[in-house]
Amino acid sequence: MKFMSRMMDWVSRSARSTKAKWILAVIAFTESIIVPLPPDLLLIPMALTNRQKAFHFAAICSVASVFGGAIGYYIGYNFMDYLGMPIVRFYNLSTEYIAIKDWYDTYNAWAVAVAGLTTIPYKLCTLSAGAFKVNFGIFIIASVLSRSLRFFAIAGIIYVFGERARYFLEKRFDLVLIVALILGIAGFVALKFL
């Protein structure tokens, strides 16, 4: 409990820091490769502190996350045995790593869109997408769409509802992600048939 308390104190201090945007970008970038701290934890207090910049903060998260995802893909593509698998084993994701291959065989890089929206570790998807030689172009498109949808949905909720959104996001974050996933799938379906 002390660790979580200290981490939340750090997140709160970081959100008010003059370097908050840089910290947010670094967290979003590294979370796509190795760090277990999701950028949402910093995005939410930053957006609550300055609602007018909520979408700006979401853009920082999206861009940094996709760049980190591209690096994760590169690591998986070229160095999975030496760098990627130690990360997968460190987070005890070996079973998920094997299961995700079936996702890629069935859905190609669009499986990344699901991971980009949900609580499935995005780093697992970036590393494994490279390791399984998933089409890089589709990987990037799926990452841009899913990560942007995730971060901009959070920013939108905070922009519209302000402080009331904090309680909702803290208690119902998985629900928000599921709704965003459904909307994302609906968007893909609409694009396919339009």
ABEGO torsion letter per residue (X at the ends): XAAAAAAAAAAAAAAABAAAAAAAAAAAAAAAAABABBAAAAAAAAAAABAAAAAAAAAAAAAAAAAAAAAAAAAAAAAAAAAAAAAAAAAGAAAAAAAAAAAAAAAEAAAAAAAAABABBAAAAAAAAAAAGBBAAAAAAAAAAAAAAAAAAAAAAAAAAEAAAAAAAAAAAAAAAAAAAAAAAAAAAAAAAX
